[in-house]
């Protein structure tokens, strides 16, 4: 049973995009302008177009 839950956790992480600056998984993106965004939980500031779901 333990392997099933760890497999599901791995699937959830793999579907999240990586931060283009630090390569950490992105939880959400807050767009603060037409060209600027902040990604969480890492807190990096990136171009808004750099973080998109594939």
C-alpha positions as CSV (number, residue, x, y, z in Angstrom):
1,X,0.0,0.0,0.0
2,X,2.8,2.4,0.8
3,X,4.1,2.2,-2.8
4,X,0.7,3.2,-4.2
5,X,0.6,6.4,-2.3
6,X,4.2,7.3,-3.2
7,X,3.5,6.6,-6.9
8,X,0.5,9.0,-6.8
9,X,2.7,11.7,-5.1
10,X,5.2,11.2,-7.9
11,X,2.5,11.6,-10.6
12,X,1.3,14.9,-9.0
13,X,4.8,16.3,-8.9
14,X,5.6,15.4,-12.5
15,X,2.5,17.2,-13.8
16,X,3.7,20.5,-12.3
17,X,5.9,22.7,-14.5
18,X,9.4,23.6,-13.2
19,X,10.5,27.1,-12.4
20,X,12.7,28.4,-15.2
21,X,15.1,30.0,-12.7
22,X,15.6,27.4,-10.0
23,X,14.0,24.2,-11.5
24,X,11.8,23.7,-8.4
25,X,8.2,22.5,-9.1
26,X,5.8,25.4,-9.4
27,X,2.6,25.4,-7.2
28,X,1.1,28.5,-8.8
29,X,1.9,31.6,-10.8
30,X,0.9,35.1,-9.8
31,X,1.0,37.4,-12.8
32,X,1.8,41.0,-11.7
33,X,2.0,42.7,-15.1
34,X,1.9,42.0,-18.8
35,X,5.5,40.6,-18.7
36,X,6.2,39.8,-15.1
37,X,5.1,36.9,-12.9
38,X,6.1,35.4,-9.5
39,X,6.1,31.7,-9.0
40,X,5.5,29.9,-5.7
41,X,6.6,28.3,-3.5
42,X,10.1,29.3,-4.6
43,X,9.3,33.0,-5.0
44,X,11.3,33.6,-8.1
45,X,10.3,36.4,-10.4
46,X,10.2,35.3,-14.1
47,X,8.8,36.5,-17.4
48,X,5.1,35.7,-17.5
49,X,5.5,33.7,-20.7
50,X,8.2,31.6,-19.3
51,X,5.9,29.5,-17.1
52,X,3.1,27.7,-18.9
53,X,1.5,24.3,-18.7
54,X,2.6,21.9,-21.4
